[in-house]
């Protein structure tokens, strides 16, 4: 159980941290910010539907998948808190 939490934390943490800050990550970010809100929403919905479909057609054990998701959520929350503190200190 804990192993999958760690996997989710690391994968999401790398994705929103070093990978997002890389040259390729910045290019993808700039491209995504250039999209209209409806296009972004459609993309998010398409990814959610694709993942749901994957769960329907491929037997993925629910516990590891859930734990990876929770680990990823912890990474996002942690990144948000650290980024907020850093930004606050820079401006005060």
C-alpha positions as CSV (number, residue, x, y, z in Angstrom):
1,X,0.0,0.0,0.0
2,X,2.6,2.6,1.1
3,X,4.7,1.7,-1.9
4,X,2.0,2.9,-4.3
5,X,1.5,6.1,-2.4
6,X,5.3,6.8,-2.8
7,X,5.1,5.9,-6.5
8,X,2.2,8.4,-7.0
9,X,3.9,11.1,-4.9
10,X,7.2,10.7,-6.9
11,X,5.6,10.6,-10.3
12,X,3.3,13.6,-9.7
13,X,6.1,15.4,-7.9
14,X,8.5,15.0,-10.8
15,X,5.7,16.0,-13.2
16,X,4.8,19.2,-11.5
17,X,8.3,20.0,-10.4
18,X,11.4,19.3,-12.4
19,X,9.6,18.1,-15.5
20,X,7.3,21.1,-15.6
21,X,10.4,23.4,-15.2
22,X,12.3,21.8,-18.1
23,X,12.4,23.3,-21.5
24,X,9.9,20.8,-22.9
25,X,7.6,21.3,-19.9
26,X,7.7,25.1,-20.3
27,X,6.9,24.7,-24.0
28,X,3.9,22.4,-23.2
29,X,2.8,24.9,-20.5
30,X,2.9,27.8,-22.9
31,X,1.0,25.9,-25.5
32,X,-1.7,24.9,-22.9
33,X,-2.0,28.4,-21.7
34,X,-2.6,29.5,-25.3
35,X,-5.7,27.3,-25.6
36,X,-9.2,28.6,-25.0
37,X,-10.9,27.6,-21.8
38,X,-13.4,25.3,-23.7
39,X,-10.5,23.5,-25.4
40,X,-8.8,22.9,-22.1
41,X,-12.0,21.7,-20.5
42,X,-12.6,19.3,-23.4
43,X,-9.1,18.0,-23.1
44,X,-9.5,17.4,-19.3
45,X,-12.8,15.6,-19.9
46,X,-11.3,13.5,-22.7
47,X,-8.5,12.4,-20.4
48,X,-10.9,11.5,-17.6
49,X,-13.1,9.5,-20.0
50,X,-10.0,7.7,-21.4
51,X,-8.9,6.8,-17.9
52,X,-12.4,5.6,-16.9
53,X,-12.5,3.5,-20.1
54,X,-9.2,2.1,-19.3
55,X,-10.5,0.9,-16.0
56,X,-13.5,-0.7,-17.7
57,X,-11.6,-2.6,-20.3
58,X,-8.3,-3.4,-18.5
59,X,-8.5,-5.0,-15.1
60,X,-6.4,-2.7,-12.9
61,X,-6.4,-3.5,-9.2
62,X,-8.3,-0.7,-7.5
63,X,-6.1,-0.4,-4.4
64,X,-2.8,0.4,-6.1
65,X,-4.6,2.8,-8.5
66,X,-6.3,4.6,-5.7
67,X,-3.1,4.8,-3.7
68,X,-1.1,6.2,-6.6
69,X,-3.9,8.8,-7.0
70,X,-3.8,9.7,-3.3
71,X,0.1,9.9,-3.4
72,X,-0.3,12.3,-6.4
73,X,-2.8,14.4,-4.5
74,X,-0.3,14.7,-1.6
75,X,2.4,15.8,-4.1
76,X,0.1,18.5,-5.6
77,X,-0.9,19.8,-2.1
78,X,2.7,19.8,-0.9
79,X,3.9,21.6,-4.1
80,X,1.1,24.2,-3.7
81,X,2.0,24.8,-0.1
82,X,5.7,25.1,-0.8
83,X,5.1,27.3,-3.8
84,X,2.7,29.5,-1.9
85,X,5.2,30.0,1.0
86,X,8.0,30.7,-1.3
87,X,5.9,33.3,-3.3
88,X,4.7,34.9,0.0
89,X,8.3,35.2,1.3
90,X,9.5,36.8,-2.0
91,X,6.8,39.5,-1.8
92,X,7.0,40.3,1.9
